[in-house]
Amino acid sequence: MQQMKYATYGIVFQEIPDETTLAFDISNCPYRCEGCHSQFLWEDTGDILDNEIERFLEKYRGMITCVCFMGGNQCMEDLIYLINIVKSHNLKTALYTGENDIQKVSELIPLLDYLKIGSYRADCGGLNKKTTNQIFYQIDNSHLTDKTYLFQKEKK
């Protein structure tokens, strides 16, 4: 089984609305989107997340409500394993992926609470732009609800 590596991590408040999220930046990204702001994640670098996940969940117990894998679907078997560990801690799960074809991540939908799908395209912008090609879904019992609008706050 190929194992996912994380290059960085942090507690974030903007990636998943209304959640305090432990986000892992997964390395060895296969998408390599033009204009990517995290090109360091294209490299196969970092530590194997399987070896660290329990330590992180224990360290941030009571502080986080969700765990997000940022770009982690290149190792589906390992990702499923990690998501199940997170779920066993009664935390929500999220995936940010540059994949454009939702069918390629469909097996993850029953395991996720949130999914951001779509490659970064500079001409379309990120989730905060109304012109974005990316979609942010909230998932409830495998039902996907588009919540992209939550990132597109109108300026006053």
N, C-alpha and C positions, 0 to 999 in steps of 0.2 A: 504494500500500500504506500503510495506517495504521500508524504506528510507536508502539511502547510507550515510555512515559516512566517513569523511576524517580524517586521522591521522596527516598528514603533507601536505605541499604544497610548491611550489617554482617556480621561473622563471628559465626555463631550455633552453639550446641551442642545446643539443646533441640528445634529444629523438626524435624530429621531424626535419629532415634536412630542412634548409632554413627558419625555423619559430622561432619566439620568443614565447615560450610556457609557459603558466601557467599550471603546472602539479599538480594534486591532487592525493596523495597516498590514495587509498580507502582501508579501513580496512575490516575485516571479510572475508578475501580471502578464497574461498572454495577449491583452488587448492593445497595449501601446498606443493609446489615442493621441493623435496629433494635438499639441497644445496642452498635454497633461501637466498638471501642477505638481504631480508626485512621481516624476520620472525615476527617482531612486527606487521605486517599487517594481521597476521593470527587471531589476537584477535579482538573482537567486541569493538572497542574503537574509540574515537574521537568525533567530532561534526557532526550533520546532515548537509549535504551539501546544501539541499534545503533552509535552513535558512540563508545561507551565500553567495550563488552564486552571487546574484545581487551586494552585497557589494564588492566582489572580482572583478567583471567585471567593476564596477565603479572605484575602486581603481587603476586598471591597464589599464584603457582606454587609448588608444593611444600608449601603451608600448608593448602590446602583439598582436600576430596575430593568435594565436591558443590556444585552451584549450584541455588538455589531461587528460583523466581519466585513472589512472594507476591501472588496476585490478578491474574495476568497473562493470562488467556485472552480478554480483550476484543478482542485483535488477533491472531487465530489464525495468520495467514500470517506475521506478524512473529515471533510466539512460536516457530513451527516453525523459522524462520531462526536465531533466537538459540539454541535448543536444539541445533541441528546444529553451531553454532560451539562450544558447550560440549562436546559429544560429541567433536569433533575434537581437543580437548585432553585426552581420556581421563578426563573427570570425569563423575560421576553427575549426573543431572538430577532436579529435583523441581518440582512445581507445587502451590501452595495456592490453591484456588478456592472462591468462594462459590456456585458452580453446584451445583444439587441433582440435575440430570439427567446421569448419567454418559455417556449417549449423545452429549451435546453436546460432550464432550471426548474422545470415543473415538478420534479420529484421532491424538491425542497419546500414547495408551497405548504404542504400540510405541517411542516416543522417550524415555519417562520411566522412571526407576528408582523414583520415589515419587510418590504423588498423594494430596493431602488434598482431599476433596470435601465440600460441604455449607455452606449459609449458617449464619451465627452466629445462634443463637436463645437469648436469655437464659434462657428457661424450660427449655432443655435443657442449657445450659452448653457449654463448649469440649471439646476432646479429652480433657482430664484428668478429665472427669465420666463416670461410667458411663451417665448419662442422655442423653449427647450424640447429636445427629442427624448429626454429622460422622463421616466415616470416613477413616482413614489407611491407604493401601495401599502395600505394597512390590510392585514389578512386576519380574517375571523372564520374559523372552520373551513378553511380552504377557499373562502370567498374573498376576492380581491376588490378593494375599494380604492379608487384613485384619490389620493390626498396630496397630489403635487401642489395644489393651490395654497397649501399651508406654508410653503416656502416663498410664495410670491406676494409678499406684503406690499400694499400700495404705499407709495411715499406721499406724505402729507405736505 
